[in-house]
Amino acid sequence: MFKVLIADDEPKIRKGIKGILDWQQLGFEIVAEAEDGEVALELACEKLPDLLLVDICMPFLNGLEFIARLQTMLKDAVIIIISGHDEFEYAQTALKLKVFDYILKPVEKEVLLKSILQAKEHMIEIKSKNIQDEFIAKQLKKNSHYLKDMFLQELICGKVKAQDINERLNYFQIERTANMGMIIIKPLEKNYGIIETEWDNDLLTYAIANIAQEAMGAFKAVTCFKDLKNQVILLSDTHPIGRWTEMGSWIERCVEDYLKREIITEAILLNEELKGIETSYQTLCSIVAEKNQKTPIVITIQKYIDKHYANPELSLTEIADHIGISQTYLTRLLKQELGLPFIDYLTQVRLKKAVMLMQDPNIKVYEVAEKVGYSSQHYFSNVFKKTFNMSPLEYKKGGMK
């Protein structure tokens, strides 16, 4: 049953409208009558009618004013004006207020019946649309996590149009800042020197994502999701940059401690507003894929260097002793699989970290040198300039893009 409210200051008119049609048979129930606009407004708020038959000329609050105020509260209510005024000005105002119909007094049964039946058909459409919209909204809410992950997967693969990125980031309430970074986490297929625990792939990814997200709790704008290669992707603000550059190693340690599985992590800085994120993602994918092809022992060596590069005394002897192999064998492994001597690979790691640290405009060159394992700023500057053809200070001033 659709609920009806009749608002007219003449009792005779209200009685006539009630009696002219068999409302119940038509699927309507008259739930309220009002003799002025203020009472009609109160009753409308209380009874929430679907259909309102409203006279224009009513005391205290005329019909047009009543309709204007009503539509801010009952946006789906259908309104039919019943008026004794056949004036263009009234009809024009009614049109602006999106009134469903305008019927002149005296009311003829056939005219009213036709209008009511059309109004009923319109209300059924509204109800149907509202039910559909509610269903869609529930489905979107139910599947919001899945849809958000789909968007992020499309984003890192370059499948989202540049002009749509911000709108969709806002829709999914994905935070971002001016200084964002990406960390990729890939479970190793083979382990070396660690007790392996059997895991279902999806469950392992889920567990890694939970640990990683918790580990990143001190950073702003953290977003964690799985890509199509079953790798965990972390997006976050990079402040403080010194701590952020160490998060890969920290997450590795946490996952190994809690899950007894080894992982590879790689990090990269992103452009503002995540533009060009697909290129950064592909770069990280290439690096972890290349690492994953190495023998387990070389991966372990790389991971050890990644964790201890800041130690100025880090040496072949220390790494060989830690892993339990000879220095000669270690040197041969690095040369065969990395194509670099130990010192060159260590330098490569240190300079990569240094470049990240220098994104902080307030950090001093000597502080960068210390943080990446150089006890001498002068020596660090020489190594940096030899690699990048500019000094660290020139780089900090924006010389390298």
N, C-alpha and C positions, 0 to 999 in steps of 0.2 A: 504494500500500500504506500502510495505517495501522500505526504502530508501537505495540507492546504491551509493557508491563512488568508482571511478576507478582511480587508481594511477599508471601511467606508463610514462616514459620519452619519449616514442615513440608515436607521434600523430596517426600514422597508426594503431598501436596496439589498442589504445583507441577507435578509430573509428570502428575497426573491432569487438571489444567486444560489442560496442553499437549496431552494426547492425546485429550481428550473431543470436540474439534471439529477440523475441517479448516480451520485458521486461514487458510492461504494461499488456499484456494478462496473464503473469505469476504472476502478482501481485506485480511488482517492479516498482520503479521510480528512474531513475538515476538523482541524485540531484547535483552531483559535479564531476569534473575531475581535476586531478593534474598531473603536469609533473615532480615534485620532492617531496622529502619526507617532506620538511619543509612546502611547500604549502599544501600538503595533510593533515598534522597535523593541520594547521590552519582551513582548510575547515571541517575537521572531528569534531573539537570542535564547529564550527559554525552550521553545518548541522545535526550533531548527526545521522550519517547513521547506519542502522541496519546491512548492508552487505558491506564489502570492498574487492575489487579485487586489489591486490597489487603486483607490480613487485619488485623483490629483488634488482636489480641494478638500482638505481636512484641517481641523483646527490644530494649533500648537506647532505642528510640524507637517507641512504639506507633503503630498505624495512624492513629488520629485526630490525634495530634500530627504525624505525618508528612504527612497530608493538609493540615493547617492551614499548615504551613511550605511545602509544595509549591505551594499555590495563590498564594503571593506571587511564585513564579518562573514557573509554567506556568499562566497564568490560563485558557487555553482547553482544557487537558487534561480528558478525561472520566474520572471515577473511579467504579468499581464496588467496593463493599465485599463481601468474601466472609468471613462470620463464623460461628462456632459459637455465638454469643450472641444469643438471641432476647429481648433486653431493650429496654424502651422507652427507657431512658436513652441507650443507644448509638444507637438509631435517631433519637432526637431531636437528638443532637449531629451525626449524619451529615446530617440535614436542614438544620441551620444551616450546615454546611460546603458545602451545595449539591452533595452527592454524587448521582451520576446514578441509582444503584440500590443496593439492599441485599439480597444473596443469602445464604441460610443454608446451612451445611454440613449434611450432605453435599450436594455440588452435583449437581443433576440436569441432564442434557444439555439437555432441552427448555427449562428455565428459563434456563439460561445462554445458549443459542442465541437465545432471544427477547430477552434483555437486550442481547446483543452486537449483534444486528441493529438494535434501537432506538438503541443507542449509535452505530452506524455512520451511521444516518440523521441523527442529531443532529450528528455530526462533519462530515458533508457540508455541512449547513446552516452550521456555523461556518466551514468553509473557504470556502464560497461568499460568506458575508458579509464575511469578511476580505479576500477578493479584491476584492469590490465596494468595501469601505471604502478599500482601498489605491488602487484606480482613482480613486475620488472624490477622495482626498487628493492624488493626482498631478495630477488635472485642476484642483483648486483651486490647487495650487502653480503649475501651468503658466499659469493664467489669473488669478493673484492681482492682477497690476497692472491688468488689465481690470476685475476685480470691485471693486477699491479705487476706481478712477476712477468706476465706476457708482455706488458708495455716495456718493462726494463730490458727484457731480452731483445725486443725489437729496437730499443734505443741503442744498445751497445753494438748491435749489428747494422746500424745505420739505416733502419727501415722506417724511422719516424721523420717526417718532414720538419725542417728546421723551424718553420713558422708555427708548428704545432707543439714543439717540445715544452715550452713554458706552460701552455694551457694544460697539457696532460700531466706535467709535474704537479701543478697546482691541484688538479682534479684528484689525483691520488695522494695528495698531501705529502709529497716527497720534498723534504727540506734540502736546501742547498745554500752554499755560501760563496763568497768571492774566491775562496781558496780551497778547492776540492781536490781529493786524491782518490785513486782506485787501488785496491789490493785484490789480487786473484789468488785463490787457494785451490790447489789440486792434490788429491790424495795420490800417493805414490803406488804404482802397481807392484813394485818390489821393494822390500825393506832390507836394510843392512844394519846389523847390530841392535835390533830392537825386536822384542817379542810381538809377533803379529796376532791381533785378535780378528777373528772372522766377523765380517759385517755385511749386511745387505747394503747394496750401493746407495739406495735412496735414504735408508736409515743413517748410514755413515755421513752422507752429505748434510742431512738434517742436524745431526749431532755436531758436526764441524761448524755449521752456520750458527748454532746456538752458542757454542763456545766463543766463536769469533765475535759475535755481536756483543756478548757480555764483556769480552776483553776490550772492546772499543767504547765501552760505556762512558769514558771520560771525554770523548770527542763529541762535537756537535754534528747534527745532520747525518747521522749514521743510517744507511740503508743497506740491507743485506738480502741477497737473493741468489738463486741458482741459475746458471746459464744452461744452454742446450747441450753443453758438453759435460754436464754434471759437476761443474766447478762452482765453487762459492765465490761470489763477487761482493766486495765491500766498497761502498762509496761513503766518504765522510769528509768533514772539514779537516784540514791538516794542522791546525793550531793546537798545541805547540809542535812545530815542525820537527824538532829534535826528537820528541817522543814518538811522533807519527812514523818517522823513518825506521824506528825499532819495532814497530808493531808486528811486522811479518815474522820476525824471529820469536817474538813473545807468543804469538798465536801458535807457531810451530811447537814451541815448548809445552804450551797448555794442551794441545791436541795429543802430543806424544805421551804426556803424563796421564791424561784422563782416558784417552781412547786407545792407547797403545798402537797407534798408527802414525806413520810418517807422512808428512805433506810437504809440498813445495809452495812457497809464497813468493810473489813478486809485486812490487808497488810502482806506481807512476803518478805524477802530478797531472791534473786536468786543467783545461782552460775554463775560464769563468762561464757560468751558465751551462756547463757540460757540453759546449760546442766541440765538435771533433772527437767526441768520446769513443766513436767506433774505431778510429785510428789507434787511440791509446789501448783500447781493448785488444785489437788485433796484435799490437806490439807485445802485450803481456802474454797473450796466448802462444805466440811464437817462442817467447823466451821459456815458458814453462814446458812447452812441448819438446823443445830442444833439450832442456834439463832432464826431462823424463826419459829421454832416449839414452842417457848416460848409464854406465854401470852403477849398481847400488853404492859401491865404495866411493866412486867419484862424486856422486850426489851427496854422500855423507861428508866428504871433504869440503865441497862447496858450502854446505849448510854450516859447517864448523867455521869456515872463513866468514860467512855472512853474520855469524853471531859474535865473532871475536875480532873483526877488522879494526875496531877502535883501540885495540891493545898495541902500542908501539913496538912491543917486544914479540909480537906474533911471528912464529918462525916455522920452517919446515920441520924442525926437530920436535916442536911442541905438537904439531898436527900428527906426525908419524907416530909419536909415542901415544897420543890419545887414541888413535885408531888401531894401533898395534901392528904397524907395518914398517918396513925399512924406508929411510929417506930416499934411497935410490929408486925403490919401487914406486914410491909416491911421486917422485919427480917424473918418472917415465909415464905414469898414468895421466898426470896433468898434461903432459906434452902430447900424448896420444889422443886424448879425448877433448881437451880444451884448446889445444893448439898453442898453448902459452906456457912459459915458465911460471913457477909459483909466484915470483915477485911481480910479474906483469899482470897476472890475474888479480892478485891482491890490490895492486894499484888501480886496476879497473873498477873493482868493487868500491874502494875508498873514494875515488873521484865521482862515481855515480851518487854516492851518499852526500858528498860535498856539494854537488850541484843542487840537490834537494834542499840541503840546509841553507843554502844561500838565497832561497826564496824568502827567507826572513830578512827584511830590510834592516833590522836592528842588530843582526849578528855580526860580529867582527871577524875578520879573516883569520886571526890567530885562534879564535874560538872554534872556527870551522876546522882548522888544522888539527887542533887537539881532539876534537870529537871524532875525527875519522882516522886517528892513529898516527899523526905526525907530531913529533915533539919539537920540530923546528918549523916555524912559519916560513922561513926563507926557502927551506927545502920543498915544502908543500907548494909554494908559489911557483918554484921552478918546474916541478912535476906537472902542475896544472897548466902552465903556459906551454910546456912542451906538447901537451895533449890537445889543448883547445886553441892554441895560437893567441892567447890573451891571458893577462894576469887575473887572479881571482877578483881583484878590485875592479878591473875593467868589466868583468862579467857581472858583478854586483851592480854596476852603474848602467847595465842594460846593453852592453856591447854584444851579447850573444842571444840570439832569438831562436 
